[in-house]
Every structure is written in C-alpha cells, then in structure tokens.
Amino acid sequence: MPLLNKVRTAVPGGSGGDTATHSLSRLRVALTLFFALDGFLFAGWVVRIPAVKQQTGASAGDLGLALLGVSAGAVVTMTLTGRLCRRHGSHVVTVATAVLLSLSVALPALTRSPLALGLVLLVFGAAYGGINVAMNSAAVDLVTALRRPVMPSFHAAFSLGGMIGAGLGGLLAGGLSPTAHLLGLTGVGLTLTAVAGPVLLRHPSPAPAPESLAPAAGAHRGQSGGSRRIVLVFGVIALCTAYGEGALADWGALHLEQDLGAHPGVAAAGYSVFALTMTAGRLSGTTLLERLGQTRTLVLGGATAAAGMLLGALAPSIWATLLGFAITGLGLANIFPVAVARAGAVAGPAGVATASTLGYGGMLLGPPSIGFLADWFSLPVALTTVAVLAAGAAAMGYWARNAGAARAS
C-alpha cells in the first residue's frame, strides 16, 4: 500500500498513526541525506577542476567544451527522468542515480585528454541531472504526505553538502591527488547510498488516493493546457533564481575586485556570504512558508532579492556590496524550492522535470549572459539583470497564484 494511503488510513493517536509518522520521519531523513550527498559530490568535483585541467593538458577553450558535457548530460537526462519516475517510482530512480553519480564522480581524474574528459562528464552530468529530478519528485510526494511545506529544508541540505564538499576539497587539494580525492568521494557516496537507499526502497513513493485520480482523468482534456502553462511559469521562476546563483558564483568576486578594488581574499568572500545567507534562508524556509504561505514567500523573496542585487551591483563601497549579496541570498533562498514543489504538485514528476530543466538552464545562462552584457555596457550594469529577473519571478509568482485561483473557480 502506498505510504500516503497508510497515513490517510492510520488512526490518529493510535499505533498505526505512530508507525506511519515514524516511517515518514525516516523517509525525510533519508531524502535529506541524498540532497546533501548531491551537493557534496558536485562541489567536491568542482574544486578539483583546475587539477584535472592540468592533468589532461586542456586549454581554457578545451576545458570549456569538456565542461559542456556536464550541462548536456544533465539537460538531456532531466527531460527523461520524469518518465522513469512515473514508471518505476522516484525512490528507485533516486537510489539508482545516486549510485551512478557516486561512481561517475571518480571518472574525470582517470582521464588524460580533453576528449576523454568531455565524454566522462556526459555520464557525470546525466547522473547529476537524473538525481536532481528524482529526489525532487520524491520530496514533492513527501511534502504532500507530511502536509507541511518542508521542501526548503531539502535544498538547505544540498547547500550545506556543497559547502562541506567545497571546504573539504579545498583542504585536501594541497596534499591529495585528484584521483585519490575523487575516489574517496565515490566511497563516501556509495556508503551513504547503502545507508539511506534501503529506506527509500522499502517505501513506495506516496501516491494520491484512487478517488483523487478520477476527476483529473475526466478533466484532462480541458485542463492539460492550463496545467502545462502553470508548470512552465514555475519553471521560468526557477530559471530566474538559478540565473542569479550562476551569475554571482562566476562574477561576484570579479565585481568586488575589479570594480571596487577589493583585496582578493575579500572578493572571494562575496560568494561565500551569498551562499551562507541562502543556506540560512532555506533552513528557516519551512517556518516562513507556514507563516506566509507560498505566494507571499515567492513575492517577498523576489522583491528582497531584487533590492539586494541592486545594492550589490550599484553600491560604491565594498561592504555595502557584500551586504547586497547577503540580502540577495536571503531573497533567492526559497524561490527555487517553492517553484519546483508547485510544479510537482501540478504535474507530478513531469512538472518537477520541466521546472528543474529550466532552472538548470538558468544557471547555465547566467554567467555567459553577464559576460556579454559586461562587454557591451559594464559589469555592474550587467549584474542588475539579476535584480530584474528576481522582480520578474515575484510578479510571475503572484500571477500564478491568481491563475491557479481562476482555474479552481
């Protein structure tokens, strides 16, 4: 019996209810571990890119082409993973892609040419894209079962895993070869998957009760177009958030150092401040959603991020810019998790796949777009596009709430 049906049929206060609650709690812990593992493995790979570049003898252009393998593999797999989740269940796909991600993270260190690097990064990107769709689909189902807006807590785990992976990778980079480091990540990944995977595999993905599926089937012809539009809107909202993350990751430090004359150490702290406040915002995201609701969280988050990025891009002092980056992180923190959760609520794994693919596209689009605009205008002006898109996300979030209400009436 699906786990959600167990929750519905459990007697409140009885042993059945306690058992179901315990199962949901274990499932939440296991999923949190997978989100953290995803961030940890990806960050561990990223910090070893310079060493792998040297090992393969790749030029900057060769490396750029090879890194496109991650993007290509991820985008292609994201479009397919929704179907796999519907056929086999998001829990099974999460465990399978976690194993593939853990194994493939070691492959780049074994290559000796840019071509080989690009090919193995296709595999790594495919695993990375697959696990992101699968575990977000599983999280959407669990949020429904828990009846609490806990989606931001999963993304906070991803951010924390990334911070730990990057910090540990930085410490190990001086004395450990990339081969030993990345093979170590494989060991960590397989171990955590062995610990958390059985919890997911023992419990099927929560599914809606049969009676809730009948009206949807009867109304499919009339509502499918509207559902697709709503999912696309939330996908674009996710894109706007990821655009800002990618832009600040690649250009925030350069703005501080080049335009404001910051010391390299202070400039490097720019993205750290942004990442830290984003993590803090996600850790408090459940409480925020319970008090404000999804629409207000989207709108206020987008408006806060827009104001923060205007300050970060246009402020004449270093400390005001750092403050702007911090405010931007707080504003953007919960927009992506809420957008993915709303898309999943509308269209299931397919909605998660669409929103995730568009969001990942935004992370890819941000850095080159900022670069082109910086050449045409200036870097501070280019960075204001992050504020424009954040404001657009707020407007779209408000529109989607009205559209959902109109469809329901």
N, C-alpha and C positions, 0 to 999 in steps of 0.2 A: 504493500500500500504506500503511495507517495507520502512523503514526510508531511506535506502541508495538510493532507487529509487526516493524518494522525493527530495533528494539532487541532483540527476542527472537531474531531470526534472524541478527543480526550475530555474527561470530566474535570471542570475547573476545581482545583484544590485536591483532586484525587491523585492516586498513584499514576494513572495514565497521563494526567497533565504534567506531573513532575517528570516522568520519563521523557515526554515529548520536549519539555523545556530543556532538560539535560542534553538531549540529542541535538537540539538547535544550538545550544551553547557550544558543544563540541564542534559542531559544523562551522560555527562562526570562528572559533579559534583556528581550525584547520585552514579555512579560506584566508584568514588574516596571515597565516604563515606563507601561503602561496603568493599573496600580494607582496609581502616583504621579500620573499625569495626572488621574485621577478625584478624588483628594484635593485636588490643586492647583486645579482648576476650581471645585469646590464651595466651598472656602474662599475663593477669590477673589470668588465671588458673595456669600457671607455677609458679608464685611467691607464690601460696598457697599450692604447693605440700608438703613442709615439714609439714605444719599444718594438712593436710589431712592424711599424713602418720602416724602422731601421733594419730589422731582420730581413724583410722582404726586398729591401733596396728600392722601395717605391718612391717616386717623386710625389710632390704635392698633388699634381693632377692625377697620377695613378691612384693615389690613396683616395682621392675624392670619388673616382669612378668605382673603386672597390667598395667604398662605404655605401654607395648606392645600392649594393646588394642587400644590405640590411633593410633599406626602405622598400625595395622592390619585393623582397620575400615577405615582408610584413604586410604590405598592402594587398598583395595577391591572396595571401592566406586569410587575412581578415574577412575578405569577401566570401570565402568558402566555409569558414569555421561555424558561422551561424547555422548552415545546413547540417554540419556534422553534429552540432549540439542538439538540434531537433531530432536527429536520427538516433544518436547514441546517448544523449544526455550530456549536459555541460560538465558534470562531475568527472565522467570518464575522460572527456576531452581535456579537461584541466590537468588531470594526472598524466595523461599521455604526452601532452605538450610540455609539461614540466620536466619530464624525463628527457625529451628531445632537446629542450633548452639547456639543461644541465650538461648533456653530452656535447652539444654543439659549441658551447662557450669555450671549450678547450681547443677547438679546431684551428682558429686563427694562428695560435702560437706554433702550430705544426707546419705552417706554410712557408715557402721560400720564394714565392714570386707574387707580384700583384694580381695576376690572373687567378692563381690558386686561392689567394685571399678573397677575391671577389666571389668565387664560387662557394667557398665555405660560409661566407657571410650571407649568401642567399638562404642557406639552411638555417643559420642562426636567426636571420630575420623572419623566416617562416615560423619558427618555433616561438619567437617573441610576439609576433602578431597573433598567432593562434592562442597562446595562453592568455593574452590580454582580453580577447573576445570571450573565451571560455570562462575565465574566472569572473569577469564582469557579469556574464549571463548567470552564473551560479549565485553571485552576490545579489543580483536583482531578485531572483527567486527567494533567496533567504530573507531579504528585506521584506518581501511580501508576507512570508511566513511569520516573521517576528512582529510585523505590524509596527515597526519602529524605523525611522529614517537613519539607519546606521551606515549607509553607503560611504559617507566621507571617512569613516574610521578605516575602511579597507584601503582607501587611497592614501590615508596617512601612513599606513603600514608600508605601502610602496615607497613613499617619500623617505621614511625612516630607513628602510632597507637600502635605498640608494645612497643616503648619507653615510651609513655604516660601510657599504661596499666601497664608496669613493675614499673614505677616510682610511680604511684598512688597506686598500690598494695603494694609496699614497705612501703609507708607512712601509709596505713591502716592496715598493718599486725600486728602492735603492739597493736592496740586498738579495732579491729573489728574481730569478729569471722569469720572463713571461710564461714560459712553458710550465714551470713549477707552480706559478701563481694560478694560472687558468685551470690547470689540472686539479689544483686544490679546490677551486670553485666548483668544478664538476663533482668532487667528493662531497662538498657541503650540500650541493643541490640534490644529489641522489639520496643523501641521508635524510634531509628534510622531507623529500618526497616520500621516502619509505615510512617516515613517521606520520605525516599528515595525510598521505594518499589513501590509506585504508579507511579513514574516517569518511572521506568523500565517497569511496566506492561502496561502503556498506549502506549508504543512504542514497536512494534515487533523488534526482532533482525534484524539489517541490513543484507540484503541478496544480493548476486550477481544478476545482471540482467539475465533474462532468456536466452538471446543470449550468455552469457558467459558460460552457463552450457552445451550447446550443444556440443561444441568441446571437452570438458572434458569427456562427456559421450561417445563420439565416440572414444576417445583415451584411455579410461580407461584400456583396456586390455594391451596396450603397456606400459603405464606409471605407473601403480599402484605399481609395484615392486620398480621402482626407487623412487617414492614418499615415500613409506614406509622406504626405506633406508635413505633418506634425513631426514625424521621425526625422525628416530632412532638416527641419528647423532646429531641432535639438542637436543634430549632427553639426550644423553650422555654428551653433553656440559653443559646442565642444571645440570646434576648429578655432574660434576666436580666442578661447582660453589657451589652447596649445600654441597658437601663434605667439602669444606673449611669453610663454615659457621658453620657446625656442629662441626668440629674439633676445631675451635677457641673458640666456645661457651663453650665447655667442657674441653679443655686442655690449652687454652691460659693463664689463670690465674695461673694454676699449674706450667706451664713452667717458668713464671716470678718468682713465689715464691720459687719453688723447685730448679730450675737450676741456677737462678741468684740472689737468696736471697732477692727478693723484699719484702717490707712491704705488709701485706695482703691488705691494702687499695689501694696501688699502683697496686698490682697484679689484683685486681678486676677491676681496670680502664682499663685493657688491652682490654677486650671485648667491653667495652663502647667506647673506641677510635675507634675500628674496626667498630662498629655499627654506630657511628656518621659519619665517613667518607663514609661509604656505603650509608647512607641516603643522605648525601650531593651530592655524585656522582649520585644518582638516581634523585635528584631534578634538576640536570643540565643535565640529560641524553637526554632529547629531543633536547636541543641545540647541544649537542655533536653529536647525530645521524644526525641532519640536516647538520652539517658541515662536518662530516667524513664519514657518511654512516654506514650501519650495519656491513659490513665485517671489515672495519678498526676499528670500535668500539670493535668488538669481539676480533680481533687480538691484538690491543694495550691494551685492558683491560686484556686479558690473560697474555700478556708479563709483564705488570705492576704488576699484582698480583703475578706472579712467582718471579719477582725480589724482591718485598716487602716481600714475605714469606721467601725467602732465608735469607734476612736480619733479619726478625723476629725470625727465628728458630736458626740461627747460630751466631748472634751478641753476643759479650761478655759483653755488657752493657745493663742495663735496658732501658735507654732512646732510644738507637738505636733499641732495640726490639719493644718498643712502636711505634717508627717511622715506623718500618717494618709492624706492624699490621695496622697502619693507611694507608699506601700505599696499602696494600693488600685489605683493604675495598674499596678504590677508584677503584682499578683494577677490583674487582669482581662485583662491584655495578650493572652494566648494562648488564652483560653477561646473567644472568637468564631471565630477561625480554625480551631481544632480541631473545634468543633461543626459548622461548615459543611463541613469536609473529611470528617468522619464521615458526615454526612447525604448528601453526594455519593457516598461510597463505597457506601452502602446503596442509593440510588435514582437515582444519576446527576443530570442537570440538574434533574429534578423535585425531587429531595431538596434540592439547592442552592437552588432557588427557594423551597421551603417554609421552609427554615431562614432564608434571607435576609429573606423577608417577615415572619416572626415577629420576627426580630432588629430589623428596621427599625421594626416596631410597638412594640417595647420602647423604642426611642429616642424615639418619639412619646409613649408612655405615661408615661415617667418624669417629665418636667417638670410636666405638669398634676397628676399624682398627688401629687407632692411639694407642690405648691401647695395642693391641697385638704387634705392632712394637716397642713400647716403652719397653716392656718386653724383646723382642729379642735383641734390639740394645740400643737405648736411646730415650728419648722424643724429644730432638732437631732433631735427625735424622728422627724420625717418622714424625715430623711436616714438613719436607721437601717434603713429598708426596703431600702436598697441592700445593707446587710450581710446582711439576711435573705434576699434573693434570691440573693446570691453564695453563701451557705451552701447554699441550695436547689440552685443549679447544681452545687455539689460533690457533693451527695447524688445528684442525678439522673445525673451523670457516672459515679458508682460503680455505680448501679443499671443503667445502660445497658450497662456492661461485663459485669455478671452476666447481663443479659438476652441479650446477644449470645452469651455462652458457652453459655447454656441452649439457644438456637436452634441453635447449631452442633453440640451434642452429640446 
